[in-house]
Amino acid sequence: AHGLAVTLGPRDFAQIRGGVVMITRRHSRARFETADLQECPKLPANVCPFSPILKLLPHDARFDEEPVILIIRVCTGAQVVWRSTSNGNWESLQDVEFYLGHAVLRLNHFCNLFVGSNGASSPERKGILVRGFMDGTTRRGKCAVLHANCSSCTEQLESTSDYRADPEVLKGFDECGPSFCAGLYSHGDRLTIAQAHHYHQDTALNFNRFPLVTSRCFQTEQFQFEVDIADTVHAFRATQSLPVGPENVYTAEEPHIFLSTGELEAGRLPIAELLQRAHADSGKDAELLLQVVPPPPPPPLPQEDEHRSEVLAQPPPPPPVAKRTNMMVSGRFNDQQKMNYMRHVKELLQERSVPVDMVKANFASATFGDQTAQLLYKAKALLPFCTWDYGAKTGIGYETYIELEYAHQKGLAILPIQLCHEFPPCPTDEEGRVQNALVLKSDLVRIIDKDMSDPKRVAQEICDAWFGAIQYM
């Protein structure tokens, strides 16, 4: 079962608001408010808040004889209860019980309070999930940002929650799929969600307020809406099934106009036989209203395969050396964890003023031909993120095989990042393995991070290579 069961006595009084329950005696003056970070003392070093920050009132009141029970919803990662002190600091409380998604306290002294991490290490990075919601009537979409694998965040977005009942938040909206894993973020980081450069929301990831729902609505088209989340285009699609079409289709050799309650594909029939078939299929001896429609038109003639035309197209020759200005991230976009890692390294490089490009990936079966051609055209160096399948020749258009071939033929600098255990990478196709063996030689200078655990070091080594040599090539 989910949640907690609380039994109230005849003299007990419960206040419920914003996922917090306070239980006191009926005539107690105790109450609580949700506080902003700016209203509280500075949080302890390296501590992330995983609950609302509460202001317990009246301040400095004591309840020694009958402690106040406080039940707070908490996100995954909550370990310690922190209470403000009179000298403007914070102290940890020991009298707390943790349940799935909740912390239960018994307090005899009021102050500011929250539940968070223990602060024993550097600020914790948490997986961030983005879920989509759509109002089919108004054709609007919204996004919710929450912690990955967090029961508290998930429960607050269920159909019976306050979020879904509030007309200013998600009332009238149905959930879409699939969800999008945005990667690892720290408390206070920012996440941008945009649509077509017009609808833009930059959100501060304050963990004490999770889950977050965008105040801006996005436009939907044909039961879906696309947004750009952290440089990745993602499509949220309506999960509810469309209305089922009629079971029977009746057709005749000559068009006659009637009303219809069913359809049946029956070829060319005389009117008399058509009526007999309709009566037989209905199983009722009654008049039928029919719409007789002509056969559907033949399917259009097959056109040239878009993927094939893209495969045949070749990137343009590079510009003069002086106009090649950037490094290009090259990798397989078939795994979300890998994409998040490459995107994180790219962001770290940009913070270090390294000119680096990466195509905007879209998992909705998109191709990247135009983007890749433009990035290759101005590339001075290629950064192959070498998983085991890097360089595979799949035949679907621009891919890592063509990117590596282009870089080798045009004499671009190549600085591999080895993420696989065997180097050079060994994809399943022979052409990919042959080219990798030719270009990505085992003695080639490279950066190694086999378990994708140290993107900061990788970014720093790429930065050193760029400013030390590559930019002058």
C-alpha positions in Angstrom: 0.0 0.0 0.0 1.1 3.6 -0.6 1.0 6.4 1.9 0.5 6.4 5.7 -2.7 5.9 7.8 -3.2 8.4 10.6 -5.7 7.9 13.4 -7.0 11.0 15.1 -8.2 11.1 18.7 -11.3 13.1 19.8 -9.1 16.1 20.9 -6.8 16.0 17.8 -6.7 18.5 15.0 -5.0 18.0 11.6 -3.8 20.7 9.2 -3.2 19.4 5.7 -1.6 21.5 3.0 1.0 21.1 0.2 1.8 17.5 1.1 2.4 18.3 4.8 0.3 17.1 7.7 0.5 18.8 11.2 -1.4 17.1 14.0 -1.9 19.1 17.2 -4.5 19.4 20.0 -7.7 21.0 18.9 -7.1 24.4 20.6 -3.4 24.6 19.8 -2.0 27.8 18.2 0.5 25.7 16.1 0.5 26.2 12.4 2.9 26.1 9.5 3.8 27.9 6.2 6.0 27.0 3.3 9.0 29.3 3.2 11.2 30.4 0.3 15.0 29.8 0.4 15.5 33.6 0.6 13.6 33.7 3.9 15.8 31.2 5.7 19.3 31.1 7.0 21.8 29.8 4.4 21.5 26.1 4.1 24.3 23.9 5.5 27.3 23.3 3.2 26.7 20.6 0.6 23.1 19.9 1.8 20.3 19.5 -0.8 16.7 20.0 0.4 14.4 17.1 -0.5 11.3 18.5 1.1 9.4 21.8 1.4 11.1 24.2 3.7 8.6 24.9 6.5 8.2 27.8 8.8 6.7 26.5 12.0 4.6 29.1 13.9 4.5 30.6 16.4 8.2 30.8 16.3 10.2 29.6 19.4 7.0 28.1 20.9 7.4 24.9 23.0 5.1 21.9 23.3 6.9 19.9 25.9 3.8 18.1 27.3 2.1 17.2 24.0 4.6 17.2 21.1 3.3 18.2 17.6 3.3 15.4 15.0 4.6 16.6 11.6 4.4 14.4 8.5 6.3 15.7 5.5 6.5 14.4 2.0 10.1 13.9 0.9 11.9 13.0 -2.3 14.3 10.2 -2.9 17.6 11.0 -1.2 16.2 12.5 2.0 18.4 11.4 5.0 18.5 14.1 7.7 16.0 16.5 9.3 17.5 20.0 9.6 16.2 22.6 12.1 17.2 26.3 12.3 18.9 27.5 15.5 18.6 30.9 17.3 22.1 31.9 16.1 21.2 31.6 12.4 22.6 28.1 11.8 21.1 24.7 11.3 21.3 21.5 13.4 20.2 18.0 12.6 17.4 16.2 14.5 17.5 12.6 15.5 13.9 11.9 16.4 12.6 11.1 13.0 11.0 8.1 11.2 11.4 7.6 7.5 8.8 5.9 5.4 8.5 5.6 1.6 8.0 9.2 0.4 7.5 10.6 4.0 9.2 11.6 7.1 7.4 11.7 10.5 8.6 13.9 13.4 7.5 14.7 16.9 8.4 18.3 17.8 8.3 20.2 21.1 10.1 23.3 19.7 9.2 25.4 16.7 11.6 26.9 14.1 12.4 26.6 10.4 12.7 23.0 9.2 13.4 20.8 6.2 14.5 17.3 5.3 17.6 16.9 3.1 20.8 15.1 2.4 23.5 14.7 5.1 26.0 17.1 3.6 28.8 14.6 4.0 30.0 15.0 0.4 29.8 17.4 -2.5 26.3 18.5 -3.5 24.4 15.5 -4.8 23.4 15.3 -8.5 20.0 13.7 -9.1 18.4 12.2 -12.1 15.8 14.5 -13.6 12.7 13.3 -15.4 10.4 15.4 -17.6 6.9 14.2 -18.2 4.4 15.7 -20.7 0.7 16.5 -20.3 -1.8 17.6 -22.9 -5.2 19.2 -23.0 -6.9 17.8 -26.1 -9.7 20.3 -26.0 -7.6 23.5 -26.0 -4.6 21.8 -27.8 -2.1 22.9 -25.2 0.8 21.0 -23.6 2.7 21.3 -20.4 5.8 19.7 -18.9 6.4 18.5 -15.3 9.9 18.2 -13.9 10.5 15.7 -11.2 13.2 13.4 -9.6 13.7 10.1 -11.4 12.5 7.1 -9.5 10.8 9.2 -6.8 7.5 7.9 -5.3 6.7 11.3 -3.8 7.0 13.2 -7.0 5.1 10.5 -8.9 2.2 10.5 -6.4 1.8 14.3 -6.7 1.2 14.0 -10.4 -1.4 11.2 -10.2 -4.9 11.8 -11.6 -6.3 12.4 -8.1 -3.6 14.8 -6.9 -3.9 18.5 -6.1 -1.7 19.2 -9.1 -4.2 17.5 -11.5 -7.2 19.1 -9.8 -5.9 22.7 -9.9 -7.1 24.6 -13.0 -4.0 26.8 -12.8 -1.7 23.7 -13.0 -2.9 20.5 -14.7 -6.7 20.3 -14.5 -8.0 19.0 -17.8 -4.6 17.7 -18.9 -3.9 14.0 -19.7 -0.5 12.5 -19.5 1.5 11.9 -22.7 4.4 9.6 -23.3 7.2 8.7 -23.4 8.9 10.5 -20.5 12.3 12.1 -21.1 15.4 11.6 -18.9 17.1 15.0 -18.9 20.3 13.8 -17.1 21.9 14.5 -13.7 21.5 17.9 -12.1 22.2 19.6 -8.7 19.9 21.6 -6.6 19.7 25.2 -8.0 20.8 24.2 -11.5 18.7 25.5 -14.4 16.8 23.5 -17.1 15.5 25.1 -20.3 12.4 23.8 -22.0 11.6 25.5 -25.3 9.5 25.1 -28.5 10.4 26.4 -31.9 12.4 29.4 -30.4 9.1 31.1 -29.4 7.9 29.3 -26.3 10.7 29.3 -23.8 10.8 28.5 -20.0 14.0 28.6 -18.0 13.4 26.7 -14.8 15.5 26.8 -11.6 15.7 23.2 -10.2 14.9 24.0 -6.6 14.5 20.5 -5.2 12.5 21.7 -2.2 9.6 22.6 -4.6 9.6 19.4 -6.7 7.7 18.4 -8.8 7.7 21.5 -10.9 5.1 22.2 -13.7 5.8 24.7 -16.4 3.6 27.8 -16.3 3.9 28.2 -20.1 1.8 26.1 -22.4 3.2 24.6 -25.6 1.3 24.1 -28.9 0.2 20.6 -29.9 -0.2 19.1 -33.3 -2.0 15.9 -34.2 -2.1 14.5 -30.6 1.5 15.4 -29.8 3.8 18.3 -29.0 7.6 18.6 -29.4 9.9 20.6 -27.1 13.6 21.2 -26.9 14.9 20.0 -23.5 18.6 20.6 -22.8 19.5 20.6 -26.6 17.4 17.5 -27.3 14.1 17.6 -29.2 11.6 15.3 -27.6 8.0 14.5 -28.7 5.3 13.8 -26.1 2.4 11.9 -27.7 -1.1 11.3 -26.4 -1.4 7.8 -24.8 -5.2 7.5 -25.1 -6.3 5.4 -28.1 -8.1 7.1 -30.9 -11.8 6.3 -31.5 -12.3 2.9 -33.1 -13.6 3.0 -36.7 -16.8 1.3 -37.7 -16.6 -2.5 -38.3 -18.5 -2.8 -41.6 -18.1 -1.0 -45.0 -20.8 -1.4 -47.6 -20.0 -0.4 -51.2 -22.0 -0.6 -54.5 -21.3 -0.4 -58.2 -23.1 3.0 -58.4 -22.8 5.8 -55.8 -26.0 6.5 -53.8 -26.1 8.8 -50.8 -27.5 7.5 -47.5 -26.7 7.8 -43.8 -24.4 5.2 -42.3 -23.9 3.5 -39.0 -21.4 0.8 -40.2 -19.0 0.0 -43.0 -17.9 -3.2 -44.8 -15.5 -3.7 -47.6 -17.5 -5.9 -50.0 -16.4 -5.0 -53.5 -18.8 -4.2 -56.3 -22.4 -5.2 -55.5 -25.8 -4.4 -57.0 -28.1 -2.3 -54.8 -30.4 -5.2 -54.1 -27.7 -7.6 -53.0 -26.0 -4.8 -51.0 -29.2 -4.3 -49.0 -29.5 -8.1 -48.4 -25.9 -8.2 -47.1 -26.5 -5.3 -44.8 -29.7 -6.9 -43.3 -27.8 -10.2 -42.9 -24.9 -8.5 -41.1 -27.1 -6.5 -38.8 -29.1 -9.5 -37.7 -32.2 -7.4 -37.4 -35.3 -7.2 -39.6 -35.6 -3.5 -39.8 -34.9 -0.6 -42.1 -31.2 0.3 -42.4 -29.6 3.7 -43.2 -26.6 3.3 -45.5 -23.9 5.4 -47.0 -22.6 3.9 -50.2 -19.2 5.2 -51.1 -16.9 4.5 -54.1 -13.8 2.3 -53.7 -10.8 4.1 -52.3 -8.3 5.5 -54.8 -5.2 3.4 -55.6 -2.1 4.1 -53.4 0.3 6.7 -54.8 3.3 5.5 -56.8 6.4 4.9 -54.7 8.7 7.8 -54.5 12.4 7.9 -54.1 13.4 6.7 -50.6 14.4 9.7 -48.5 17.0 7.7 -46.5 18.5 6.5 -49.8 18.8 10.0 -51.2 20.4 11.1 -47.9 22.9 8.2 -48.1 23.9 9.1 -51.6 24.3 12.8 -50.7 27.9 13.6 -49.7 29.0 16.4 -47.4 30.6 19.4 -49.1 34.3 19.8 -49.2 35.7 21.7 -46.1 36.3 25.4 -46.3 39.8 26.8 -46.1 41.7 26.0 -43.0 41.2 29.5 -41.6 37.4 29.1 -41.7 37.3 25.8 -39.8 36.6 27.0 -36.3 34.9 24.3 -34.2 35.3 20.8 -32.7 32.4 18.4 -33.5 31.0 15.8 -31.1 30.5 12.5 -33.0 28.6 9.6 -31.3 25.8 7.0 -31.7 22.5 8.5 -30.6 20.9 5.2 -29.6 21.2 5.3 -25.8 19.9 8.0 -23.4 22.7 7.6 -20.9 25.4 8.0 -23.6 23.6 11.1 -25.0 23.4 12.7 -21.6 27.1 12.0 -21.1 28.1 13.6 -24.4 25.8 16.6 -23.9 27.4 17.1 -20.4 30.9 17.0 -21.8 29.8 19.5 -24.5 28.3 21.9 -21.9 31.5 21.7 -19.8 33.6 22.5 -22.9 31.4 25.5 -23.7 31.9 26.7 -20.1 35.6 26.6 -20.8 35.1 28.7 -24.0 36.0 25.8 -26.3 34.0 26.1 -29.6 32.2 22.8 -29.9 29.1 21.6 -31.8 26.8 18.7 -31.5 23.7 17.9 -33.5 20.3 18.3 -31.7 19.1 14.7 -31.2 15.5 13.6 -31.6 14.6 10.1 -30.8 11.4 10.3 -32.8 13.0 8.7 -35.9 14.6 11.9 -37.1 17.6 12.2 -39.4 20.4 14.7 -38.9 21.6 15.1 -42.5 21.4 18.9 -42.7 22.8 19.5 -39.2 25.7 17.0 -39.7 26.7 18.5 -43.1 26.8 22.0 -41.6 28.8 20.9 -38.6 31.3 18.8 -40.6 31.8 21.8 -43.0 33.1 24.1 -40.3 34.8 21.4 -38.2 38.5 21.6 -37.4 38.5 18.5 -35.3 36.3 15.5 -34.7 35.6 14.1 -31.1 34.5 10.5 -31.6 32.8 9.2 -28.4 33.8 5.6 -29.0 31.3 3.1 -27.6 31.6 -0.5 -28.9 29.2 0.3 -31.9 30.9 3.5 -32.9 31.6 3.7 -36.7 29.0 1.2 -37.7 27.7 1.5 -41.2 24.0 1.2 -40.8 22.9 2.7 -44.1 20.4 5.2 -42.6 22.1 8.4 -43.8 24.6 10.5 -42.0 26.1 8.4 -39.2 29.3 8.0 -37.3 30.8 5.9 -40.2 30.4 8.8 -42.6 31.6 11.4 -40.0 34.8 9.4 -39.3 35.3 8.8 -43.1 35.0 12.5 -43.8 37.3 13.5 -41.0 40.0 11.0 -42.2 39.7 12.0 -45.9 39.8 15.7 -45.2 42.6 15.6 -42.8 40.7 16.9 -39.7 42.2 16.4 -36.3 40.7 13.3 -34.5 40.7 13.1 -30.7 38.8 9.9 -29.6 37.2 9.5 -26.3 37.3 5.8 -25.5 34.1 4.6 -23.7 34.4 1.0 -24.7 36.8 -1.7 -23.2 38.2 -2.7 -26.6 39.9 -0.1 -28.9 39.4 0.5 -31.7 35.6 -0.1 -31.4 34.2 -3.3 -33.0 30.7 -2.8 -34.4 28.9 -5.8 -35.9 29.4 -4.8 -39.6 32.7 -5.5 -41.3 32.9 -2.2 -43.1 32.7 -0.3 -39.8 35.4 -2.5 -38.2 37.7 -2.1 -41.2 37.5 1.7 -41.2 37.9 1.9 -37.4 41.0 -0.2 -37.6 42.4 2.1 -40.3 41.5 5.5 -38.7 41.3 4.8 -34.9 44.6 3.0 -34.5 45.4 1.4 -31.2 48.3 3.8 -30.7 46.3 6.9 -31.4 46.3 9.5 -28.6 43.0 9.3 -26.9 41.1 10.1 -23.7 39.8 7.1 -21.7 36.6 7.1 -19.5 35.3 3.5 -19.9 32.4 3.8 -17.4 31.4 7.4 -18.3 32.0 8.4 -14.7 34.4 11.4 -15.1 33.0 13.9 -17.7 34.8 16.8 -16.0 38.2 15.3 -16.5 37.4 14.4 -20.0 36.3 17.9 -20.8 39.5 19.3 -19.2 41.7 17.1 -21.3 39.8 18.1 -24.5 40.2 21.7 -23.4 44.0 21.3 -22.9 44.3 19.6 -26.3 42.3 22.4 -28.0 44.2 25.3 -26.5 47.5 23.5 -26.6 47.6 22.3 -30.2 44.4 21.7 -32.2 43.3 25.4 -32.5 46.6 26.1 -34.3 46.4 23.3 -36.8 
